[in-house]
């Protein structure tokens, strides 16, 4: 009885671990915007939400979105 419970809890633990690592892999393969809290990430979210076309995002705006914080 004890081995059955132990085996089922081990299987559950392995299943949960594999599902969580799959979620991380899917998140990495998404949009290449980097950290979503940077100005560049904000600009990409804003562009996706308010500009409804399939054109590429303008490189000059992405380059102007500085990764540095204001001093």
C-alpha positions as YAML, in Angstrom:
chain: A
units: angstrom
residues:
- id: 1
  name: UNK
  ca: [0.00, 0.00, 0.00]
- id: 2
  name: UNK
  ca: [2.80, 2.39, 0.91]
- id: 3
  name: UNK
  ca: [4.69, 1.74, -2.33]
- id: 4
  name: UNK
  ca: [1.56, 2.45, -4.38]
- id: 5
  name: UNK
  ca: [1.11, 5.81, -2.70]
- id: 6
  name: UNK
  ca: [4.80, 6.61, -3.04]
- id: 7
  name: UNK
  ca: [4.80, 5.65, -6.71]
- id: 8
  name: UNK
  ca: [1.71, 7.71, -7.50]
- id: 9
  name: UNK
  ca: [3.11, 10.75, -5.69]
- id: 10
  name: UNK
  ca: [6.41, 10.39, -7.59]
- id: 11
  name: UNK
  ca: [4.55, 10.19, -10.90]
- id: 12
  name: UNK
  ca: [2.53, 13.27, -9.97]
- id: 13
  name: UNK
  ca: [5.68, 15.15, -9.03]
- id: 14
  name: UNK
  ca: [7.41, 14.25, -12.31]
- id: 15
  name: UNK
  ca: [4.31, 15.23, -14.27]
- id: 16
  name: UNK
  ca: [4.08, 18.62, -12.54]
- id: 17
  name: UNK
  ca: [7.78, 19.28, -13.09]
- id: 18
  name: UNK
  ca: [7.60, 18.39, -16.78]
- id: 19
  name: UNK
  ca: [4.55, 20.59, -17.31]
- id: 20
  name: UNK
  ca: [6.17, 23.56, -15.60]
- id: 21
  name: UNK
  ca: [9.35, 23.21, -17.65]
- id: 22
  name: UNK
  ca: [7.25, 22.97, -20.83]
- id: 23
  name: UNK
  ca: [5.55, 26.24, -19.88]
- id: 24
  name: UNK
  ca: [8.94, 27.95, -19.54]
- id: 25
  name: UNK
  ca: [10.07, 26.63, -22.92]
- id: 26
  name: UNK
  ca: [6.91, 27.94, -24.60]
- id: 27
  name: UNK
  ca: [7.36, 31.35, -22.97]
- id: 28
  name: UNK
  ca: [10.92, 31.58, -24.28]
- id: 29
  name: UNK
  ca: [9.88, 30.81, -27.84]
- id: 30
  name: UNK
  ca: [7.32, 33.63, -27.91]
- id: 31
  name: UNK
  ca: [7.91, 37.27, -28.80]
- id: 32
  name: UNK
  ca: [11.57, 38.29, -28.62]
- id: 33
  name: UNK
  ca: [10.83, 41.51, -26.73]
- id: 34
  name: UNK
  ca: [12.95, 40.55, -23.72]
- id: 35
  name: UNK
  ca: [11.93, 41.84, -20.32]
- id: 36
  name: UNK
  ca: [8.30, 43.05, -20.52]
- id: 37
  name: UNK
  ca: [8.95, 45.84, -17.99]
- id: 38
  name: UNK
  ca: [11.54, 47.66, -20.07]
- id: 39
  name: UNK
  ca: [10.63, 50.63, -22.27]
- id: 40
  name: UNK
  ca: [11.20, 48.43, -25.32]
- id: 41
  name: UNK
  ca: [8.77, 45.81, -23.99]
- id: 42
  name: UNK
  ca: [6.20, 48.52, -23.26]
- id: 43
  name: UNK
  ca: [6.57, 49.89, -26.79]
- id: 44
  name: UNK
  ca: [6.08, 46.44, -28.33]
- id: 45
  name: UNK
  ca: [2.96, 45.82, -26.22]
- id: 46
  name: UNK
  ca: [1.58, 49.25, -27.12]
- id: 47
  name: UNK
  ca: [2.30, 48.68, -30.82]
- id: 48
  name: UNK
  ca: [0.61, 45.26, -30.81]
- id: 49
  name: UNK
  ca: [-2.45, 46.64, -29.01]
- id: 50
  name: UNK
  ca: [-3.04, 49.93, -30.84]
- id: 51
  name: UNK
  ca: [-1.58, 49.48, -34.33]
- id: 52
  name: UNK
  ca: [-3.64, 46.99, -36.29]
- id: 53
  name: UNK
  ca: [-1.44, 46.04, -39.20]
- id: 54
  name: UNK
  ca: [1.00, 43.28, -40.00]
- id: 55
  name: UNK
  ca: [3.88, 45.60, -40.85]
- id: 56
  name: UNK
  ca: [7.13, 45.17, -38.93]
- id: 57
  name: UNK
  ca: [7.67, 47.33, -35.90]
- id: 58
  name: UNK
  ca: [9.68, 50.47, -36.73]
- id: 59
  name: UNK
  ca: [13.32, 49.94, -35.84]
- id: 60
  name: UNK
  ca: [13.93, 53.62, -35.09]
- id: 61
  name: UNK
  ca: [11.30, 53.59, -32.31]
- id: 62
  name: UNK
  ca: [12.68, 50.38, -30.86]
- id: 63
  name: UNK
  ca: [16.20, 51.83, -30.88]
- id: 64
  name: UNK
  ca: [14.99, 55.00, -29.15]
- id: 65
  name: UNK
  ca: [13.39, 52.99, -26.34]
- id: 66
  name: UNK
  ca: [16.40, 53.09, -24.05]
- id: 67
  name: UNK
  ca: [17.09, 50.17, -21.72]
- id: 68
  name: UNK
  ca: [18.68, 52.63, -19.27]
- id: 69
  name: UNK
  ca: [16.79, 54.14, -16.36]
- id: 70
  name: UNK
  ca: [16.54, 57.89, -15.82]
- id: 71
  name: UNK
  ca: [19.15, 59.15, -13.37]
...
